[in-house]
Amino acid sequence: MRPQRAALPRAALRLMAARLARSVGQGALVVGFTLYLHALGWHAAHIGAVLSGALLVAVLLTLLVGPASDRLGRRRFLLGYEWLVLASSLLALCSTSPWVLTLGALFGGFGRGANGAAGPFGPLEQAWLAQGLEPSQRAHVFSLNAALGFAGMALGALLAALPALWQQALPGALALRPLFVLPLLGSVASLALLWKAPDAPSHSAAPSPEQSEPATAAAAPEPREQNRLLLRLAFANSLNGLGIGLVAPWMAYWYALRFGHGPGSIGPALAASFVCAALGAQLARRLSQRVGLVDAVVYMRLAGLALLMVTPLSPWFGLAAAAWAVRSAFNRGTVGVRQALVVGLVDERRRGLAATVNNVSVMVPRAIGPAISGLMLARGWLVAPFVAAGVFQAAYLVAYRGFFAGLSTARP
C-alpha cells in the first residue's frame, strides 16, 4: 500500500492561498503595466529603466529582511509588503503621475510578475513554507505552491483582456487603469489570510536532527560545504537571472511591437503561458521522482531553451504565442523543484539565508536585463534580446548541471 501523505501545516495552507490571491493582480499587470505606460507615451528605454530599478529595490529589501526573518519571524514582513502593494494600487487608480507609477513599480512590484510570490519578501515565504514540512513533502508542496501562483497569474492575464470591452467608453490608457483594482483586492485577501497564519518560530537554538534534514533526505552538509554550495548556486543563478531579465518582462510589449496586437489578444496569450507553467510544475515534480531534482531541471529547461529561440523567429502571432506558452511549461515549471533543492542545501537555521541567496542571485542580474533589452527594442532589434537570453540560459544549464550533479540522483 502507498504510505499516507502527512497533513500539511496550517501555515502552509494559508501561505499557498495568499499566493493564489496575490498572483491574480500580478498576472493582470504583467500584461497591462508596460502597455499602460506605452499608452501614456513612455519611451521603451524609460520603461526598461523603471523595471530594472524595481528589481534593484527588491534586491535591497531582500538583503535587509531575508536573514533577519530567521530570528524575527516572517509574518510582520509579509504583512508590511501587502500594505505597500495595497497603497501603491490605490494611488495608481487615482493618478497617472510618473512618480506614482514609478513608486508603484519600485515598491508594489507592478509589471514584475513574481508568480504570486511576495516580491522582495519571497525568500521569507519559502523559508516559512518549508517550516514543519517533512523532507519527502517539500518538492510536492513547493511545486503545488508554484502551480497555484501560475494559475492565478493565468486568471489575471485573462482579466487583463477586459479593457477591450470598455475602451470605447474609456479610450486610450484610461481603459487599462481599472486593472489596478486586482492587485488591491489580492492584497486585501492576503492580509486576511496571513494575519491568522501561525508564524515561524525563532531559530536561536540549535535544531534537532529532524529539523536539519534537507530535501534530499540526507544529513545537511557541514557549514563550510553549505557555503560552497550557496556560492555555486549564486553563480549559476546569476546567468539564469540575466537571461530572464532580457526577455520575460517585455513579452506583452514585444507582442505589441512585433505583431501590433493589444491586450485583447495579448492577455489570453500570456494566460496560456501561465496555464502551461502550472502544468509544467506538476510535470517537474513527477519527473524529479524518476530522475532526481537536478536532472529534472536540466531536461525540462533544455526543451524550454529550444522554444525560446523559436519564439522571435515565428512569422505569426499565434505561433509565437504558442511557442512561448509551451516554453513556460518547461522553463517556469521547474521553479518549485529548484526551490525544494535550495532549502535542502542548508540546515533549518539557515533557510532564510539560503532562500535569500537564491532570490538575490537571480534578481540582481535580472534587474540589469530590462535596461539592456529596452535599449535594443528602442532601436528596433526585436530578435537580439532572445538570442542574448538564449546564450545565458544555456550557460546556466551547464553550470547548474556541473555544480549539482552529485545531487541529481536524490529523490524528493
C-alpha positions as CSV (number, residue, x, y, z in Angstrom):
1,M,0.0,0.0,0.0
2,R,1.1,3.6,-0.7
3,P,2.0,5.4,2.5
4,Q,-0.4,8.1,3.5
5,R,0.9,11.6,3.0
6,A,1.2,13.7,6.1
7,A,-1.3,16.6,6.5
8,L,0.1,20.0,5.6
9,P,0.7,22.6,8.3
10,R,-2.0,25.2,8.6
11,A,0.6,28.0,7.9
12,A,1.5,26.3,4.6
13,L,-2.2,26.1,3.5
14,R,-2.7,29.8,4.3
15,L,0.6,30.8,2.5
16,M,-0.5,29.0,-0.6
17,A,-3.9,30.6,-0.5
18,A,-2.3,34.0,-0.2
19,R,-0.1,33.3,-3.1
20,L,-3.1,32.4,-5.3
21,A,-4.9,35.6,-4.3
22,R,-1.8,37.8,-4.9
23,S,-1.0,36.2,-8.2
24,V,-4.2,37.3,-9.9
25,G,-3.2,41.0,-9.7
26,Q,0.3,40.2,-10.7
27,G,-0.8,38.4,-13.8
28,A,-3.0,41.3,-14.8
29,L,-0.2,43.8,-14.5
30,V,2.3,41.6,-16.4
31,V,0.0,42.1,-19.4
32,G,-1.2,45.6,-18.6
33,F,1.5,47.6,-17.0
34,T,4.0,48.1,-19.8
35,L,1.1,48.5,-22.2
36,Y,-0.3,51.2,-19.9
37,L,3.0,53.1,-19.8
38,H,3.3,52.8,-23.6
39,A,-0.2,54.2,-24.0
40,L,0.8,57.1,-21.7
41,G,3.6,57.9,-24.1
42,W,6.6,56.4,-22.2
43,H,9.7,55.5,-24.2
44,A,10.9,51.9,-24.2
45,A,14.2,52.9,-22.6
46,H,12.3,54.7,-19.8
47,I,10.1,51.7,-19.2
48,G,13.2,49.4,-19.1
49,A,14.9,51.7,-16.6
50,V,11.8,51.6,-14.3
51,L,11.6,47.8,-14.5
52,S,15.3,47.5,-13.7
53,G,15.1,50.0,-10.9
54,A,12.2,48.0,-9.4
55,L,14.3,44.8,-9.3
56,L,17.2,46.6,-7.7
57,V,15.0,48.0,-4.9
58,A,13.7,44.4,-4.5
59,V,17.2,43.2,-4.1
60,L,18.0,45.7,-1.4
61,L,14.8,44.9,0.5
62,T,15.5,41.2,0.3
63,L,19.0,41.6,1.6
64,L,17.7,43.6,4.6
65,V,14.9,41.4,5.7
66,G,15.8,37.9,4.4
67,P,18.3,36.7,7.1
68,A,16.6,38.8,9.8
69,S,13.4,36.8,9.3
70,D,15.2,33.7,10.6
71,R,15.3,35.4,14.0
72,L,12.3,37.7,14.0
73,G,9.7,35.6,12.2
74,R,8.1,36.2,8.8
75,R,4.5,37.4,9.3
76,R,5.3,41.0,10.1
77,F,7.4,41.5,6.9
78,L,4.8,39.9,4.6
79,L,2.0,41.9,6.1
80,G,4.1,45.1,5.5
81,Y,4.5,44.0,1.9
82,E,0.8,43.6,1.4
83,W,0.2,47.1,2.8
84,L,2.7,48.5,0.3
85,V,1.0,46.9,-2.7
86,L,-2.4,48.0,-1.4
87,A,-1.3,51.6,-1.1
88,S,0.5,51.6,-4.4
89,S,-2.5,50.2,-6.2
90,L,-4.8,52.7,-4.7
91,L,-2.6,55.6,-5.8
92,A,-2.3,54.2,-9.3
93,L,-6.1,54.1,-9.6
94,C,-6.2,57.8,-8.7
95,S,-3.2,59.2,-10.7
96,T,-1.2,58.8,-13.9
97,S,1.7,60.8,-12.4
98,P,5.1,59.3,-13.5
99,W,6.2,59.4,-9.8
100,V,3.2,57.4,-8.7
101,L,3.7,54.8,-11.3
102,T,7.4,54.6,-10.7
103,L,6.9,54.2,-7.0
104,G,4.3,51.5,-7.7
105,A,6.8,49.6,-9.8
106,L,9.6,50.1,-7.2
107,F,7.6,49.1,-4.1
108,G,4.4,47.5,-5.4
109,G,6.1,45.2,-8.0
110,F,3.9,46.5,-10.9
111,G,4.7,44.5,-14.0
112,R,7.3,42.3,-12.5
113,G,5.3,39.1,-12.4
114,A,6.6,37.2,-9.4
115,N,4.2,34.3,-10.0
116,G,2.4,35.1,-6.8
117,A,5.4,35.5,-4.6
118,A,5.6,38.4,-2.2
119,G,8.1,40.4,-4.2
120,P,11.3,41.0,-2.3
121,F,10.0,39.1,0.6
122,G,9.7,35.9,-1.4
123,P,12.6,34.3,0.5
124,L,10.6,34.7,3.7
125,E,7.7,32.8,2.1
126,Q,10.0,30.0,1.0
127,A,11.5,29.6,4.5
128,W,8.1,29.8,6.2
129,L,6.6,27.3,3.7
130,A,9.3,24.8,4.5
131,Q,8.7,25.1,8.2
132,G,7.1,21.9,9.5
133,L,7.3,20.0,6.2
134,E,8.8,16.6,6.1
135,P,11.6,16.3,3.6
136,S,9.5,14.0,1.4
137,Q,6.8,16.7,1.2
138,R,8.9,19.6,0.0
139,A,9.1,19.0,-3.7
140,H,5.3,18.3,-3.7
141,V,4.4,21.4,-1.7
142,F,6.8,23.8,-3.5
143,S,5.6,22.5,-6.9
144,L,1.9,22.9,-5.8
145,N,2.6,26.4,-4.5
146,A,4.2,27.3,-7.8
147,A,1.3,25.8,-9.7
148,L,-1.2,27.9,-7.7
149,G,0.8,31.0,-8.4
150,F,0.8,30.3,-12.2
151,A,-2.9,29.5,-12.2
152,G,-3.7,32.9,-10.5
153,M,-1.4,34.6,-13.0
154,A,-3.3,33.0,-15.8
155,L,-6.6,34.2,-14.5
156,G,-5.2,37.7,-14.1
157,A,-3.8,37.7,-17.6
158,L,-7.2,36.8,-18.9
159,L,-8.8,39.6,-16.9
160,A,-6.3,41.9,-18.5
161,A,-8.1,41.4,-21.8
162,L,-11.3,43.1,-20.3
163,P,-10.2,46.7,-21.2
164,A,-11.1,45.8,-24.8
165,L,-14.7,45.7,-23.8
166,W,-14.9,49.2,-22.4
167,Q,-12.2,51.0,-24.5
168,Q,-14.9,53.0,-26.3
169,A,-16.1,54.5,-23.1
170,L,-12.6,54.7,-21.6
171,P,-10.3,55.5,-24.5
172,G,-6.5,55.0,-24.6
173,A,-4.6,54.5,-21.4
174,L,-7.7,55.1,-19.3
175,A,-9.1,51.7,-20.3
176,L,-6.2,49.9,-18.6
177,R,-6.3,51.8,-15.3
178,P,-9.1,49.6,-13.7
179,L,-6.7,46.7,-13.8
180,F,-5.0,48.2,-10.6
181,V,-8.1,47.1,-8.7
182,L,-6.9,43.4,-9.0
183,P,-3.7,43.7,-7.0
184,L,-5.5,45.9,-4.5
185,L,-8.1,43.1,-3.9
186,G,-5.4,40.5,-3.8
187,S,-3.6,42.3,-1.1
188,V,-6.7,42.6,1.0
189,A,-7.3,38.8,0.7
190,S,-3.6,38.1,1.5
191,L,-3.7,40.3,4.6
192,A,-6.7,38.4,5.9
193,L,-5.0,35.0,5.3
194,L,-1.6,35.9,6.7
195,W,-3.0,37.7,9.7
196,K,-4.1,34.3,11.1
197,A,-1.2,32.2,9.8
198,P,0.9,30.6,12.6
199,D,4.3,32.4,12.5
200,A,7.6,30.6,12.1
201,P,9.5,30.5,15.4
202,S,12.9,32.0,16.0
203,H,15.7,29.5,15.4
204,S,18.1,30.8,18.0
205,A,18.5,27.3,19.4
206,A,20.3,24.5,17.6
207,P,18.0,22.5,15.5
208,S,17.1,18.9,16.2
209,P,18.3,16.2,13.7
210,E,14.8,16.2,12.3
211,Q,14.8,19.9,11.7
212,S,18.2,19.7,10.0
213,E,17.2,17.1,7.5
214,P,17.3,18.5,4.0
215,A,15.2,17.9,1.0
216,T,17.4,15.1,-0.2
217,A,16.5,13.1,3.0
218,A,20.2,13.0,4.0
219,A,22.0,14.9,6.7
220,A,22.6,18.6,5.9
221,P,26.2,19.3,4.8
222,E,28.6,20.9,7.2
223,P,28.6,24.7,7.3
224,R,31.7,25.1,5.1
225,E,30.2,22.8,2.4
226,Q,26.8,24.6,2.8
227,N,28.6,27.9,2.0
228,R,30.3,26.4,-1.0
229,L,27.0,25.1,-2.4
230,L,25.4,28.5,-1.9
231,L,28.2,30.2,-3.8
232,R,27.8,27.8,-6.7
233,L,24.1,28.4,-6.6
234,A,24.6,32.2,-6.7
235,F,26.9,32.0,-9.8
236,A,24.6,29.7,-11.7
237,N,21.6,31.8,-10.8
238,S,23.3,35.0,-12.0
239,L,23.4,33.5,-15.5
240,N,19.8,32.5,-15.3
241,G,18.7,35.9,-14.0
242,L,20.3,37.8,-16.8
243,G,18.7,35.5,-19.3
244,I,15.3,36.0,-17.7
245,G,15.6,39.8,-17.4
246,L,16.4,40.3,-21.1
247,V,13.1,38.9,-22.3
248,A,10.4,38.0,-19.8
249,P,9.4,41.5,-18.5
250,W,8.9,42.6,-22.1
251,M,6.7,39.9,-23.6
252,A,3.4,42.0,-23.7
253,Y,5.3,45.0,-25.0
254,W,7.2,42.8,-27.6
255,Y,3.9,41.3,-28.9
256,A,2.6,44.8,-29.4
257,L,5.7,45.9,-31.3
258,R,6.2,42.8,-33.3
259,F,2.6,42.0,-34.3
260,G,0.6,45.1,-33.4
261,H,-1.7,43.3,-31.0
262,G,-3.4,44.8,-27.9
263,P,-4.4,43.5,-24.5
264,G,-7.5,41.7,-26.0
265,S,-5.2,39.1,-27.6
266,I,-2.0,39.5,-25.6
267,G,-3.9,38.8,-22.3
268,P,-5.1,35.3,-23.4
269,A,-1.7,34.5,-24.9
270,L,0.1,35.2,-21.7
271,A,-2.7,33.5,-19.7
272,A,-2.0,30.3,-21.8
273,S,1.7,30.6,-20.8
274,F,0.8,30.6,-17.1
275,V,-1.5,27.7,-17.5
276,C,1.3,25.8,-19.2
277,A,3.6,26.8,-16.4
278,A,1.2,25.4,-13.8
279,L,1.0,22.1,-15.7
280,G,4.8,22.1,-16.0
281,A,5.2,22.5,-12.3
282,Q,3.4,19.2,-11.8
283,L,5.4,17.6,-14.6
284,A,8.6,18.7,-13.0
285,R,7.5,17.2,-9.6
286,R,6.8,13.8,-11.3
287,L,9.9,13.9,-13.4
288,S,12.0,14.7,-10.3
289,Q,10.8,11.5,-8.7
290,R,12.1,9.5,-11.6
291,V,15.4,11.2,-12.5
292,G,16.2,13.4,-9.5
293,L,15.9,17.1,-8.8
294,V,18.8,18.4,-10.8
295,D,18.2,16.3,-13.9
296,A,14.5,17.2,-14.0
297,V,15.5,20.8,-14.1
298,V,18.1,20.4,-16.8
299,Y,16.0,18.2,-19.1
300,M,13.0,20.5,-18.9
301,R,14.9,23.7,-19.3
302,L,16.7,22.3,-22.4
303,A,13.3,22.0,-24.1
304,G,12.4,25.5,-22.9
305,L,15.6,26.9,-24.4
306,A,14.8,25.5,-27.8
307,L,11.3,27.0,-27.7
308,L,12.8,30.4,-26.5
309,M,14.7,30.6,-29.8
310,V,11.7,29.6,-31.8
311,T,9.5,32.5,-30.4
312,P,11.2,35.5,-32.1
313,L,11.5,33.7,-35.4
314,S,7.8,32.9,-35.7
315,P,6.1,34.8,-38.5
316,W,2.7,34.8,-36.9
317,F,1.4,35.9,-33.6
318,G,-0.4,32.6,-32.8
319,L,2.8,30.6,-33.5
320,A,5.0,32.9,-31.4
321,A,2.4,32.8,-28.5
322,A,2.2,29.0,-28.7
323,A,6.0,28.6,-28.6
324,W,6.3,31.0,-25.6
325,A,3.4,29.3,-23.8
326,V,4.8,25.8,-24.1
327,R,8.3,27.1,-23.3
328,S,6.8,28.3,-20.0
329,A,5.8,24.8,-19.1
330,F,9.4,23.6,-19.4
331,N,11.1,26.7,-18.1
332,R,8.9,28.2,-15.4
333,G,7.5,24.8,-14.4
334,T,10.8,23.9,-12.7
335,V,10.6,26.7,-10.1
336,G,9.1,24.5,-7.3
337,V,11.7,21.7,-7.8
338,R,14.5,24.3,-7.8
339,Q,13.2,25.8,-4.5
340,A,12.9,22.4,-2.9
341,L,16.6,21.7,-3.8
342,V,17.7,25.1,-2.3
343,V,16.0,24.6,1.1
344,G,17.7,21.2,1.3
345,L,21.2,22.6,0.9
346,V,21.3,24.0,4.4
347,D,20.0,23.2,7.9
348,E,16.9,24.7,9.4
349,R,18.6,27.8,10.9
350,R,19.9,29.0,7.6
351,R,16.9,28.5,5.3
352,G,16.1,32.2,5.3
353,L,19.7,32.9,4.3
354,A,19.6,30.2,1.6
355,A,16.3,31.5,0.1
356,T,17.7,35.0,0.2
357,V,20.9,33.9,-1.7
358,N,18.7,32.0,-4.2
359,N,16.5,35.0,-4.9
360,V,19.1,37.8,-4.8
361,S,21.5,36.0,-7.1
362,V,18.7,35.9,-9.7
363,M,17.3,39.3,-9.1
364,V,20.5,41.4,-9.4
365,P,21.4,40.3,-12.9
366,R,17.7,40.1,-13.8
367,A,17.5,43.8,-12.9
368,I,20.1,44.6,-15.5
369,G,18.3,42.8,-18.3
370,P,15.3,45.1,-18.9
371,A,17.6,48.1,-19.2
372,I,19.7,46.4,-21.8
373,S,16.9,44.9,-23.8
374,G,14.9,48.2,-23.5
375,L,17.7,49.9,-25.5
376,M,17.6,47.1,-28.0
377,L,13.9,47.4,-28.5
378,A,14.1,51.1,-28.8
379,R,16.4,50.6,-31.8
380,G,14.0,48.1,-33.3
381,W,16.2,45.0,-32.5
382,L,13.3,42.6,-31.8
383,V,15.3,39.3,-32.1
384,A,18.5,40.3,-30.3
385,P,17.1,40.1,-26.7
386,F,16.1,36.5,-27.3
387,V,19.5,35.5,-28.7
388,A,21.3,37.0,-25.8
389,A,18.9,35.4,-23.3
390,G,19.4,32.0,-25.0
391,V,23.2,32.3,-24.5
392,F,22.9,33.0,-20.8
393,Q,20.2,30.3,-20.3
394,A,22.5,27.7,-22.0
395,A,25.4,28.7,-19.8
396,Y,23.1,28.4,-16.7
397,L,22.3,24.8,-17.6
398,V,25.9,23.9,-18.0
399,A,26.8,25.5,-14.6
400,Y,23.8,24.0,-12.8
401,R,24.4,20.5,-14.0
402,G,28.1,20.8,-13.3
403,F,27.7,22.2,-9.8
404,F,24.9,19.9,-8.5
405,A,25.4,16.7,-10.5
406,G,26.2,14.9,-7.2
407,L,22.6,15.7,-6.0
408,S,20.9,14.6,-9.3
409,T,20.1,11.1,-8.0
410,A,18.3,12.5,-5.0
411,R,14.6,12.0,-5.0
412,P,12.1,14.4,-3.3
